[in-house]
Protein backbone atom coordinates (compact mmCIF):
# COMPACT_ATOMS: atom_id res chain seq x y z
CA UNK A 1 0.00 0.00 0.00
CA UNK A 2 1.24 3.48 -0.87
CA UNK A 3 1.47 6.14 1.79
CA UNK A 4 2.98 9.58 2.29
CA UNK A 5 6.68 9.51 3.07
CA UNK A 6 7.53 6.61 0.78
CA UNK A 7 10.05 6.79 -2.04
CA UNK A 8 8.55 5.55 -5.31
CA UNK A 9 9.82 5.17 -8.86
CA UNK A 10 7.64 6.71 -11.55
CA UNK A 11 7.79 8.70 -14.78
CA UNK A 12 8.24 12.36 -13.86
CA UNK A 13 7.30 14.85 -16.60
CA UNK A 14 9.66 17.45 -18.02
CA UNK A 15 8.38 21.00 -17.57
CA UNK A 16 7.41 21.25 -21.26
CA UNK A 17 5.34 18.02 -20.89
CA UNK A 18 6.85 16.51 -24.06
CA UNK A 19 8.67 13.68 -22.26
CA UNK A 20 9.14 12.12 -18.88
CA UNK A 21 11.97 10.31 -17.15
CA UNK A 22 11.77 7.42 -14.69
CA UNK A 23 13.04 8.75 -11.41
CA UNK A 24 12.53 8.44 -7.68
CA UNK A 25 9.91 10.66 -6.11
CA UNK A 26 8.81 11.27 -2.55
CA UNK A 27 5.10 10.66 -2.06
CA UNK A 28 3.98 13.76 -0.17
CA UNK A 29 0.20 13.35 0.01
CA UNK A 30 -2.67 11.56 -1.64
CA UNK A 31 -4.91 14.32 -2.91
CA UNK A 32 -8.19 12.64 -3.72
CA UNK A 33 -9.49 9.42 -2.22
CA UNK A 34 -11.84 8.85 -5.17
CA UNK A 35 -8.82 9.03 -7.50
CA UNK A 36 -5.26 7.79 -6.93
CA UNK A 37 -3.67 11.23 -7.41
CA UNK A 38 -0.49 12.01 -5.47
CA UNK A 39 1.46 15.18 -4.81
CA UNK A 40 5.07 14.12 -5.35
CA UNK A 41 8.49 15.70 -5.05
CA UNK A 42 11.24 14.87 -7.56
CA UNK A 43 14.40 13.26 -6.15
CA UNK A 44 17.72 13.72 -7.95
CA UNK A 45 21.34 12.71 -7.43
CA UNK A 46 22.52 16.00 -8.97
CA UNK A 47 23.30 17.77 -5.73
CA UNK A 48 24.73 20.82 -7.51
CA UNK A 49 21.23 21.65 -8.79
CA UNK A 50 19.82 22.06 -5.29
CA UNK A 51 18.11 25.32 -4.42
CA UNK A 52 19.84 25.87 -1.07
CA UNK A 53 16.96 27.80 0.52
CA UNK A 54 14.29 25.36 -0.66
CA UNK A 55 15.50 21.84 -1.44
CA UNK A 56 16.58 19.19 1.11
CA UNK A 57 19.56 16.85 0.79
CA UNK A 58 19.87 13.32 2.10
CA UNK A 59 23.38 11.87 2.36
CA UNK A 60 24.59 8.34 3.21
CA UNK A 61 25.76 9.46 6.66
CA UNK A 62 22.26 10.74 7.58
CA UNK A 63 20.22 8.47 9.89
CA UNK A 64 17.28 8.32 7.46
CA UNK A 65 19.38 7.28 4.46
CA UNK A 66 19.38 3.52 5.09
CA UNK A 67 15.57 3.38 5.20
CA UNK A 68 15.14 5.55 2.09
CA UNK A 69 16.07 2.92 -0.49
CA UNK A 70 18.20 5.49 -2.30
CA UNK A 71 21.62 4.37 -3.50
CA UNK A 72 23.47 7.70 -3.51
CA UNK A 73 23.27 11.10 -1.87
CA UNK A 74 20.17 12.82 -3.22
CA UNK A 75 18.38 16.12 -3.25
CA UNK A 76 14.63 16.35 -2.69
CA UNK A 77 13.70 19.03 -5.21
CA UNK A 78 10.90 20.91 -3.47
CA UNK A 79 11.10 23.26 -6.43
CA UNK A 80 9.92 20.32 -8.59
CA UNK A 81 6.50 19.18 -7.41
CA UNK A 82 3.85 17.46 -9.50
CA UNK A 83 0.47 15.80 -9.13
CA UNK A 84 0.65 12.35 -10.73
CA UNK A 85 -1.66 9.38 -11.02
CA UNK A 86 -0.64 6.61 -8.61
CA UNK A 87 -1.33 4.11 -11.40
CA UNK A 88 2.03 5.11 -12.87
CA UNK A 89 4.07 4.14 -9.83
CA UNK A 90 6.53 1.49 -11.04
CA UNK A 91 7.78 0.49 -7.59
CA UNK A 92 7.44 1.75 -4.08
CA UNK A 93 9.94 1.44 -1.22
CA UNK A 94 8.39 0.52 2.09
CA UNK A 95 10.35 1.70 5.12
CA UNK A 96 12.55 -1.01 6.64
CA UNK A 97 12.29 -3.30 3.55
Buried (B, 14 or more C-beta within 10 A) or exposed (E): EEEEEBBBBBBBEEEEEEEBEEBBBBBBEBEEEEEBBBBBBBBBEEEEEBEEEEBBEBEEEEEEBEBBBBEEBBBBBBBBEBEBEBEBBEEBBEEEE
